[in-house]
């Protein structure tokens, strides 16, 4: 893949309650600044700015996007966009 090409990553929508949150996230509160950033984007575009990153569709272990997850919970969103990034 050249520098000009971008990898296309499929986005899925999953039930927010099916996502497993590791304690590394839950033990550290999300800053108000991060939540406000997600909220501002959502209020303008009516969607999250980026998908939440999960390890795989099998275990749905969160790797990134905890602020988006917390915001989605606060808005009672039932499904959220995700991508999978297994190693």
C-alpha positions, 0 to 999 in steps of 0.5 A, spaced: 500 500 500 502 506 498 502 512 502 497 515 498 492 509 499 488 508 505 486 502 508 478 501 508 476 499 515 468 496 515 464 499 521 459 495 524 454 497 529 453 493 535 449 493 542 452 498 547 451 493 552 455 487 548 462 491 549 467 489 554 470 494 558 477 493 561 478 495 568 484 500 565 478 504 562 473 504 568 479 505 573 480 512 570 475 517 569 474 520 562 475 528 563 470 533 562 474 536 556 474 529 552 466 528 553 465 535 551 469 534 545 465 528 543 458 532 545 460 538 541 461 533 535 455 529 536 450 535 537 452 538 530 453 531 526 448 527 530 453 521 530 460 519 534 466 522 531 469 516 530 467 508 531 469 505 538 475 500 537 474 493 539 479 487 539 474 482 535 467 481 534 468 475 538 470 478 545 468 485 543 474 487 548 474 495 548 481 498 545 480 505 544 474 510 544 472 510 552 470 517 552 465 516 546 462 510 550 461 514 556 458 519 552 453 514 548 451 511 555 449 518 557 445 519 551 442 512 552 444 510 545 443 503 544 448 501 538 454 504 537 459 504 531 465 500 532 471 497 528 475 491 530 483 491 530 485 484 532 493 483 533 
